[in-house]
Amino acid sequence: MQSLRTSCAVAGLGPNGALVGLLGSRNRLMTPCLVLDINALEANIRAMSDHCRSHGFALRPHAKTHKCVEIARRLQLAGAAGICVANIGEAEIFAAGGISDILVTSPLVSEAKFERLARLLRQGNRVSIVVDNRDAAKRLGEFADQSELGLDVLLDIDMGRHRTGVGTMEAAIELARFLASHGRLTFAGLQAYAGHLSHVPDHDERLAGGRLAAVRIAEIVASLTADGICVERISGGSTGTLFIDAELKLYTELQYGSYVFMDVEYDAVALDRLGRAPFLPSLFVRTSVISNNWLGMATTDAGFKHFSGNKALPEIVSPKGLGRYEPRSDEHGAVHLSDDRRHLALDEGMECQIPHCDPTVNLYDRYHVVDGEMLVDIWKVDARGAM
């Protein structure tokens, strides 16, 4: 792993920059802020790298989770084959940061974005894209001809979520034939992301969904093979299907992302029947009391603008047993204390595990990287707001 410390003299560290390297600085952070436990992060990176290596999968972590060049570099050092990104803006930012093997997992359909892709390719980056529509593929092929560029394209398959992806066997074969026969488009395999299974709490229900996904993938591969089209790469998977993917051998390449942080919503998912929890929570929001006028509760400085989730609430992890956290307005949260006779002191701090990591990260400019009780570095959320 690279050194944790970077120069504290660089601009852009924010209001907590002066605390880097000071004893006890974690508890002195100005809030609300995003806190990243470096030891838990590195343990998660090692655990997933070991898992994929032992099962013979390529790991291509999804950078939409962390949006941070420094984290992508650490994943690459641990053996990742490359990264996934959600859009061309993220691809540009990570390529500028030296991460050059990139899969864009959402279709590109406009000429303006084709031009941005072309710039990345001309800079020497290896960027793969996905397509799920014949008209978009035709426009892409025309652009490739005009720009005299070769493009690696994965056929995006709808696995049941009806978000992106071709929906029928006929459409998949037709589109794969087009890609395979085009002079400048290379059919690079399948993207088959079964994201609808990610947060199904019950393991057996999730396994049943995984088996259906495996049948669909096998049918498409068999049909393409019979048509003379070789499928060497199948990309997909999510943290919630970690052990199921290993059991069913759905993919050659895994797009896991949330495992680097974990969150409340993923903690509700039984990853397997054995109750294994291979990853540690590493990402938290630190918040402080700004009003304490009512017995049994206090108001903090972290509200809806500082947490994002579907239905789950943040969970206070430090101090343990303090009470229940509830975002109550854009700027403010409420702590409902376990002891309704207790008062919290003004400026008293606490840390909450986040409900959903990806969209929460996108609310912040920086990670405050801690080792125990010390702030050891500050990393930028480089791709925040990229499009």
C-alpha positions as a printed NumPy array, in Angstrom:
array([[  0.   ,   0.   ,   0.   ],
       [  1.072,   3.573,  -0.597],
       [  2.018,   5.846,   2.282],
       [ -0.967,   7.259,   4.119],
       [  0.538,  10.742,   4.377],
       [  0.539,  13.35 ,   1.687],
       [  1.78 ,  16.896,   2.064],
       [ -0.36 ,  18.879,   4.473],
       [  0.816,  22.045,   2.755],
       [ -1.276,  21.475,  -0.354],
       [ -4.33 ,  23.635,  -0.86 ],
       [ -7.853,  22.294,  -0.624],
       [ -7.706,  20.378,   2.649],
       [-10.608,  22.394,   4.048],
       [-11.217,  23.674,   7.582],
       [ -9.789,  20.54 ,   9.219],
       [ -6.488,  20.606,   7.356],
       [ -4.534,  21.973,  10.3  ],
       [ -5.506,  18.926,  12.398],
       [ -3.698,  16.355,  10.239],
       [ -1.182,  14.421,  12.324],
       [ -2.253,  15.782,  15.72 ],
       [ -2.999,  13.449,  18.627],
       [ -6.723,  13.219,  19.345],
       [ -7.587,  15.108,  16.189],
       [-10.468,  12.796,  15.24 ],
       [-12.504,  14.172,  18.127],
       [-11.625,  17.763,  17.199],
       [-12.935,  17.647,  13.632],
       [-15.263,  20.452,  12.611],
       [-18.576,  18.956,  11.583],
       [-20.469,  17.709,   9.731],
       [-17.767,  15.765,   7.899],
       [-17.118,  12.413,   6.272],
       [-14.752,  10.163,   8.268],
       [-12.913,   7.212,   6.706],
       [-11.216,   4.603,   8.895],
       [ -8.043,   3.685,   6.982],
       [ -7.505,   0.359,   8.751],
       [-11.04 ,  -0.877,   8.006],
       [-10.761,   0.332,   4.405],
       [ -7.502,  -1.542,   3.837],
       [ -8.884,  -4.678,   5.497],
       [-11.884,  -4.575,   3.14 ],
       [ -9.647,  -4.102,   0.105],
       [ -7.53 ,  -7.109,   1.116],
       [-10.554,  -9.296,   1.882],
       [-12.175,  -8.738,  -1.507],
       [ -8.911,  -9.087,  -3.421],
       [ -8.237, -12.4  ,  -1.665],
       [-11.797, -13.608,  -2.325],
       [-11.658, -12.86 ,  -6.058],
       [ -8.163, -14.267,  -6.423],
       [ -9.121, -17.521,  -4.688],
       [-12.136, -18.005,  -6.993],
       [-10.377, -17.   , -10.201],
       [-12.379, -13.829, -10.895],
       [-11.054, -10.551, -12.256],
       [-12.019,  -7.666,  -9.962],
       [-13.035,  -4.36 , -11.525],
       [-14.354,  -2.306,  -8.565],
       [-17.008,   0.277,  -9.284],
       [-15.665,   3.765,  -8.599],
       [-19.144,   5.318,  -8.427],
       [-19.07 ,   4.189,  -4.8  ],
       [-16.042,   6.177,  -3.643],
       [-15.376,   8.69 ,  -6.489],
       [-11.809,   9.021,  -5.188],
       [ -8.597,   8.641,  -7.195],
       [ -6.573,   7.74 ,  -4.088],
       [ -8.903,   4.846,  -3.265],
       [ -8.819,   3.655,  -6.882],
       [ -5.014,   3.636,  -6.755],
       [ -5.059,   1.493,  -3.61 ],
       [ -7.495,  -0.929,  -5.226],
       [ -5.228,  -1.16 ,  -8.253],
       [ -2.184,  -1.819,  -6.082],
       [ -4.135,  -4.663,  -4.439],
       [ -4.654,  -6.34 ,  -7.8  ],
       [ -7.784,  -4.827,  -9.378],
       [ -7.89 ,  -5.345, -13.15 ],
       [ -9.213,  -1.82 , -13.667],
       [-12.255,   0.168, -12.561],
       [-15.87 ,   0.703, -13.505],
       [-17.416,   4.162, -13.676],
       [-21.   ,   5.275, -14.094],
       [-20.471,   7.995, -16.696],
       [-17.936,   9.605, -19.008],
       [-17.207,  12.414, -16.518],
       [-16.012,   9.913, -13.941],
       [-13.911,   8.234, -16.635],
       [-12.206,  11.554, -17.43 ],
       [-11.398,  12.266, -13.798],
       [ -9.945,   8.838, -13.055],
       [ -7.981,   8.784, -16.293],
       [ -6.469,  12.157, -15.366],
       [ -5.501,  10.566, -12.044],
       [ -3.592,   7.764, -13.767],
       [ -6.257,   5.032, -13.736],
       [ -6.349,   4.066, -17.395],
       [ -8.315,   0.78 , -17.693],
       [-11.945,   1.82 , -17.396],
       [-15.383,   0.353, -18.128],
       [-18.237,   2.867, -18.419],
       [-21.25 ,   0.881, -17.216],
       [-24.059,   3.153, -18.482],
       [-24.713,   3.561, -22.213],
       [-23.372,   6.618, -24.054],
       [-25.821,   7.843, -26.674],
       [-24.939,  11.452, -27.578],
       [-22.283,  12.655, -30.003],
       [-20.948,  15.075, -27.375],
       [-20.151,  12.134, -25.093],
       [-18.726,  10.139, -28.011],
       [-16.283,  13.044, -28.539],
       [-15.217,  12.91 , -24.884],
       [-14.705,   9.153, -25.178],
       [-12.569,   9.714, -28.271],
       [-10.337,  12.148, -26.384],
       [ -9.746,   9.569, -23.66 ],
       [ -8.84 ,   6.913, -26.222],
       [ -6.478,   9.222, -28.074],
       [ -4.713,   9.904, -24.772],
       [ -3.858,   6.209, -24.593],
       [ -6.49 ,   5.074, -22.09 ],
       [ -8.232,   1.724, -22.449],
       [-11.918,   2.573, -22.139],
       [-14.683,   0.023, -22.743],
       [-18.322,   1.002, -23.055],
       [-21.717,  -0.73 , -23.104],
       [-24.619,  -0.595, -25.532],
       [-28.188,  -1.902, -25.327],
       [-29.88 ,  -0.318, -28.336],
       [-29.435,  -0.853, -32.084],
       [-29.916,   2.828, -32.963],
       [-27.315,   3.886, -30.385],
       [-24.938,   1.196, -31.672],
       [-25.401,   2.42 , -35.236],
       [-24.588,   6.019, -34.229],
       [-21.615,   4.743, -32.268],
       [-20.372,   2.799, -35.284],
       [-20.72 ,   5.833, -37.553],
       [-18.767,   7.918, -35.065],
       [-16.037,   5.267, -34.831],
       [-15.727,   5.262, -38.625],
       [-15.575,   9.047, -38.84 ],
       [-13.046,   9.366, -36.024],
       [-11.044,   6.316, -37.191],
       [-11.077,   4.825, -33.692],
       [-11.605,   1.264, -32.549],
       [-14.053,   0.796, -29.659],
       [-14.444,  -2.131, -27.252],
       [-18.163,  -2.568, -26.606],
       [-19.962,  -4.86 , -24.162],
       [-23.529,  -5.895, -24.86 ],
       [-25.633,  -4.762, -21.876],
       [-28.222,  -7.377, -20.835],
       [-31.351,  -6.591, -18.802],
       [-31.273,  -8.993, -15.861],
       [-34.742,  -8.12 , -14.541],
       [-34.473,  -4.589, -13.224],
       [-35.641,  -2.995, -16.508],
       [-33.203,  -0.123, -16.141],
       [-30.788,  -0.598, -19.028],
       [-30.   ,  -3.65 , -21.127],
       [-31.518,  -5.547, -24.047],
       [-34.661,  -7.347, -22.978],
       [-35.027, -10.256, -25.403],
       [-32.849, -13.01 , -26.825],
       [-33.604, -11.811, -30.346],
       [-32.471,  -8.263, -29.552],
       [-29.298,  -9.563, -27.884],
       [-28.334, -11.707, -30.887],
       [-29.109,  -8.936, -33.389],
       [-27.057,  -6.383, -31.487],
       [-24.16 ,  -8.785, -30.879],
       [-24.085,  -9.601, -34.598],
       [-23.907,  -5.904, -35.428],
       [-21.031,  -5.327, -32.994],
       [-19.142,  -8.432, -34.132],
       [-19.453,  -7.529, -37.828],
       [-18.564,  -3.849, -37.596],
       [-15.06 ,  -2.973, -38.674],
       [-14.258,  -0.59 , -35.814],
       [-16.506,  -1.911, -33.033],
       [-15.22 ,  -4.937, -31.139],
       [-17.728,  -7.177, -29.367],
       [-16.007,  -7.377, -25.968],
       [-18.474,  -9.537, -24.047],
       [-21.54 ,  -9.06 , -21.865],
       [-22.487,  -6.773, -19.029],
       [-25.093,  -8.606, -16.971],
       [-25.622,  -6.608, -13.788],
       [-28.366,  -8.094, -11.614],
       [-28.629,  -5.077,  -9.355],
       [-32.163,  -5.905,  -8.248],
       [-30.688,  -8.725,  -6.12 ],
       [-28.16 ,  -6.587,  -4.25 ],
       [-30.229,  -5.727,  -1.18 ],
       [-32.635,  -8.66 ,  -0.968],
       [-32.251,  -9.384,   2.789],
       [-32.917, -13.141,   2.746],
       [-30.032, -15.248,   1.442],
       [-32.175, -18.048,  -0.02 ],
       [-34.389, -15.582,  -1.907],
       [-31.298, -13.856,  -3.249],
       [-29.774, -17.22 ,  -4.237],
       [-32.948, -18.149,  -6.135],
       [-32.698, -14.872,  -8.031],
       [-29.035, -15.569,  -8.728],
       [-29.889, -18.978, -10.192],
       [-32.42 , -17.374, -12.541],
       [-29.757, -14.855, -13.559],
       [-27.298, -17.684, -14.218],
       [-29.821, -19.429, -16.477],
       [-30.416, -16.22 , -18.442],
       [-26.703, -15.602, -18.898],
       [-26.095, -19.226, -19.947],
       [-28.911, -19.092, -22.512],
       [-27.56 , -15.906, -24.068],
       [-23.994, -17.228, -24.148],
       [-25.176, -20.484, -25.757],
       [-27.196, -18.645, -28.403],
       [-24.327, -16.299, -29.246],
       [-21.859, -19.188, -29.364],
       [-24.147, -21.096, -31.723],
       [-24.191, -17.985, -33.896],
       [-20.405, -18.01 , -34.04 ],
       [-19.928, -15.172, -31.544],
       [-17.469, -15.981, -28.748],
       [-18.246, -14.565, -25.277],
       [-15.031, -14.341, -23.269],
       [-15.97 , -11.622, -20.781],
       [-19.06 , -11.409, -18.581],
       [-19.048,  -8.425, -16.228],
       [-21.426,  -7.817, -13.316],
       [-22.084,  -8.623,  -9.694],
       [-22.606,  -6.594,  -6.529],
       [-21.407,  -6.773,  -2.935],
       [-24.723,  -8.32 ,  -1.881],
       [-24.214, -11.322,  -4.186],
       [-20.575, -11.883,  -3.224],
       [-20.8  , -15.529,  -2.158],
       [-23.632, -16.38 ,  -4.571],
       [-21.533, -15.23 ,  -7.536],
       [-18.671, -17.431,  -6.341],
       [-20.995, -20.429,  -6.018],
       [-22.789, -20.01 ,  -9.357],
       [-19.809, -18.821, -11.434],
       [-21.962, -16.182, -13.13 ],
       [-19.18 , -13.837, -14.167],
       [-15.586, -13.615, -15.305],
       [-15.273, -10.047, -13.995],
       [-16.831,  -8.533, -10.879],
       [-18.015,  -4.935, -10.474],
       [-18.287,  -4.86 ,  -6.688],
       [-18.096,  -1.399,  -5.111],
       [-19.793,  -0.89 ,  -1.743],
       [-17.587,  -3.416,   0.088],
       [-14.893,  -0.771,   0.569],
       [-17.217,   1.146,   2.943],
       [-20.331,  -0.9  ,   3.78 ],
       [-23.421,   0.84 ,   5.183],
       [-26.614,   0.303,   7.181],
       [-28.532,  -1.026,   4.174],
       [-25.883,  -3.629,   3.356],
       [-25.604,  -4.651,   7.008],
       [-29.241,  -5.77 ,   6.736],
       [-28.313,  -8.27 ,   4.01 ],
       [-27.381, -11.81 ,   5.046],
       [-24.467, -12.398,   2.682],
       [-24.654, -16.157,   3.217],
       [-26.242, -18.808,   5.426],
       [-23.187, -18.916,   7.686],
       [-23.531, -15.311,   8.778],
       [-20.109, -14.368,   7.415],
       [-19.351, -10.643,   7.527],
       [-16.091, -10.309,   5.584],
       [-16.12 ,  -6.505,   5.492],
       [-15.952,  -3.815,   8.163],
       [-17.838,  -0.529,   8.263],
       [-15.221,   2.074,   7.333],
       [-17.173,   5.224,   6.461],
       [-18.983,   7.467,   8.915],
       [-20.451,  10.927,   9.229],
       [-19.24 ,  12.867,  12.249],
       [-21.731,  15.358,  13.635],
       [-21.965,  17.585,  16.728],
       [-24.624,  18.837,  19.12 ],
       [-25.685,  22.421,  18.422],
       [-28.744,  22.618,  20.709],
       [-29.727,  20.723,  23.879],
       [-32.77 ,  22.505,  25.255],
       [-34.922,  19.404,  25.617],
       [-34.37 ,  16.555,  28.027],
       [-33.819,  13.226,  26.288],
       [-32.88 ,  14.625,  22.905],
       [-30.413,  16.922,  21.195],
       [-30.138,  18.655,  17.833],
       [-27.064,  18.129,  15.652],
       [-25.607,  19.785,  12.547],
       [-26.169,  16.881,  10.101],
       [-29.538,  16.535,   8.381],
       [-30.884,  15.427,   5.018],
       [-28.058,  17.23 ,   3.206],
       [-25.508,  14.996,   4.939],
       [-27.048,  11.513,   4.71 ],
       [-28.649,   9.625,   1.851],
       [-30.512,   6.349,   1.958],
       [-33.622,   4.624,   0.753],
       [-35.485,   3.745,   3.951],
       [-32.708,   3.162,   6.476],
       [-31.639,   5.761,   9.015],
       [-28.067,   6.547,  10.094],
       [-26.923,   4.505,  13.078],
       [-24.854,   6.011,  15.879],
       [-21.779,   3.821,  16.325],
       [-19.765,   6.074,  18.618],
       [-20.518,   6.5  ,  21.465],
       [-22.22 ,   3.109,  21.472],
       [-25.708,   2.927,  22.935],
       [-26.238,   6.684,  22.781],
       [-29.621,   6.514,  21.095],
       [-31.428,   6.781,  17.771],
       [-30.415,   9.244,  15.059],
       [-32.974,  10.915,  12.818],
       [-32.329,  13.537,  10.128],
       [-35.118,  16.064,  10.723],
       [-34.497,  18.857,   8.246],
       [-32.04 ,  19.848,   5.538],
       [-29.403,  21.035,   8.02 ],
       [-30.297,  19.354,  11.309],
       [-30.56 ,  15.949,  12.9  ],
       [-32.057,  14.738,  16.168],
       [-30.552,  12.324,  18.66 ],
       [-33.257,  10.547,  20.667],
       [-31.304,   9.439,  23.717],
       [-31.59 ,   5.953,  25.163],
       [-31.707,   7.554,  28.615],
       [-34.507,  10.13 ,  28.332],
       [-33.199,  11.899,  31.451],
       [-29.842,  12.629,  29.892],
       [-28.481,  15.817,  28.371],
       [-25.714,  15.977,  25.76 ],
       [-23.223,  18.821,  26.047],
       [-23.04 ,  21.476,  23.369],
       [-20.44 ,  20.578,  20.714],
       [-20.44 ,  16.948,  21.875],
       [-19.547,  14.793,  18.874],
       [-20.738,  11.434,  17.602],
       [-20.207,   9.263,  14.515],
       [-22.926,   7.579,  12.491],
       [-22.709,   4.708,  10.052],
       [-24.244,   5.947,   6.817],
       [-27.476,   4.498,   5.38 ],
       [-26.301,   4.17 ,   1.741],
       [-22.673,   4.825,   0.862],
       [-22.721,   5.851,  -2.824],
       [-25.127,   8.814,  -2.68 ],
       [-23.867,   9.913,   0.752],
       [-20.302,  10.21 ,  -0.569],
       [-21.61 ,  12.439,  -3.367],
       [-22.746,  14.964,  -0.733],
       [-19.172,  15.689,   0.431],
       [-15.981,  17.212,  -0.971],
       [-13.487,  15.343,   1.237],
       [-12.744,  12.194,   3.199],
       [-11.187,  12.77 ,   6.614],
       [ -8.923,   9.745,   6.875],
       [ -8.357,   8.534,  10.431],
       [ -6.08 ,   5.982,  12.055],
       [ -7.484,   5.365,  15.514],
       [ -8.051,   8.774,  17.091],
       [ -5.743,  10.664,  14.729],
       [ -6.603,  12.434,  11.482],
       [ -3.821,  11.228,   9.184],
       [ -4.861,  12.627,   5.815],
       [ -7.609,  14.297,   3.815],
       [ -8.569,  12.897,   0.403],
       [-10.684,  14.634,  -2.195],
       [-13.933,  13.14 ,  -3.48 ],
       [-12.578,  13.806,  -6.945],
       [-15.533,  12.746,  -9.078],
       [-18.284,  14.364,  -7.023],
       [-20.945,  15.614,  -9.411],
       [-19.218,  14.219, -12.514],
       [-21.477,  13.707, -15.534]])
